């Protein structure tokens, strides 16, 4: 019983955090549909080492949180080209994607949080291996 209550609190906290930080939560299945329809772009905001060790969602653009917080070498051209698209973000657990969502929402972008990479994989959506930090 205590474990169920703890799980409920954790899930509720995740949803509340994503709402407070400006990004609506979206299921991986809904994210995949929007990406396939061409109305959204899926972005993996983890770091290059994580991409290489676990793989990434097949349609994901790889743009790290650290780059967003620094010189935006990769983020700037991406954002310039995708001003009118919804950006669906994911990371390992949903926390970093919530942070990115907050930053981008404040800058006027439409964002949603698809949680963690494992949510995508558990939904049996396509993934790909990454051997280097490049997309």
C-alpha positions in Angstrom: 0.0 0.0 0.0 2.8 2.4 0.9 4.6 1.7 -2.4 1.4 2.5 -4.4 1.0 5.8 -2.6 4.7 6.6 -3.2 4.3 5.8 -6.9 1.2 8.0 -7.1 3.1 10.9 -5.4 6.0 10.5 -7.8 3.8 10.5 -10.9 1.7 13.4 -9.6 4.9 15.3 -8.9 6.2 14.7 -12.5 3.0 16.0 -14.0 2.8 19.0 -11.7 6.5 19.8 -12.4 6.0 19.7 -16.2 2.9 21.9 -15.9 4.6 24.5 -13.6 7.7 24.6 -15.8 5.7 25.4 -18.9 5.5 22.2 -20.8 2.4 20.1 -21.1 3.0 16.3 -20.7 2.4 14.2 -23.8 2.5 10.4 -24.1 5.1 8.9 -26.5 2.3 7.6 -28.7 0.8 11.1 -29.1 4.3 12.5 -29.7 4.9 9.9 -32.4 1.6 10.8 -34.1 2.4 14.5 -34.1 5.9 14.0 -35.4 4.6 11.7 -38.2 2.0 14.2 -39.2 4.7 16.9 -39.5 3.2 19.2 -36.9 5.9 18.6 -34.3 9.6 17.8 -33.9 10.9 15.4 -31.3 14.0 16.5 -29.4 16.3 14.4 -27.2 17.8 16.9 -24.7 20.2 14.4 -23.0 23.9 14.5 -23.4 25.9 12.9 -26.2 27.3 10.1 -24.0 23.7 9.1 -23.1 22.6 9.1 -26.7 25.5 6.7 -27.5 24.9 4.4 -24.5 21.2 3.9 -24.8 20.2 4.9 -28.3 17.6 7.5 -29.2 14.0 7.7 -30.5 14.2 7.2 -34.3 12.8 10.6 -35.3 14.6 12.6 -32.6 16.8 15.6 -33.2 19.7 15.5 -30.7 20.2 18.8 -28.9 21.6 18.7 -25.4 20.5 20.8 -22.4 24.1 21.9 -21.9 24.2 23.4 -25.4 21.0 25.3 -24.8 22.4 26.7 -21.5 25.7 27.8 -23.1 26.6 29.0 -26.7 23.6 27.3 -28.4 25.9 26.1 -31.2 23.3 23.5 -32.3 20.2 25.0 -30.7 20.3 28.4 -32.4 20.1 27.2 -36.0 17.5 24.6 -35.0 15.3 27.1 -33.3 15.6 29.6 -36.1 14.4 27.0 -38.6 11.6 25.7 -36.4 9.8 28.7 -34.9 6.4 27.5 -36.0 6.7 23.9 -35.0 5.7 22.3 -31.7 8.8 21.0 -29.9 8.3 17.7 -28.1 11.1 17.1 -25.6 12.4 14.1 -23.8 15.4 13.2 -21.7 16.1 10.3 -19.3 13.3 10.9 -16.8 11.5 14.0 -17.9 13.2 16.4 -15.6 15.7 18.0 -18.0 13.0 18.1 -20.7 10.9 20.1 -18.3 13.8 22.5 -17.7 14.2 22.9 -21.5 10.5 23.3 -21.8 10.5 26.1 -19.3 13.3 28.0 -21.1 11.8 27.6 -24.5 8.3 28.5 -23.3 9.6 31.8 -21.9 11.2 32.4 -25.3 7.8 31.9 -27.0 8.1 28.4 -28.4 5.3 25.8 -28.2 6.6 22.8 -26.2 5.5 19.5 -24.7 7.3 17.0 -22.5 7.2 13.4 -23.6 9.0 12.2 -20.4 12.0 9.9 -20.7 13.6 7.8 -23.4 12.5 4.6 -21.6 8.9 5.7 -22.0 9.4 5.9 -25.7 11.1 2.5 -25.8 8.5 0.9 -23.5 5.8 2.0 -25.9 7.6 0.0 -28.6 8.2 3.0 -30.8 11.2 2.9 -33.1 14.7 3.7 -31.8 18.1 4.0 -33.3 21.7 3.6 -32.2 24.0 6.6 -32.1 27.8 6.1 -32.4 28.9 9.7 -32.1 27.5 13.0 -30.8 26.3 14.0 -34.2 22.6 13.7 -35.3 
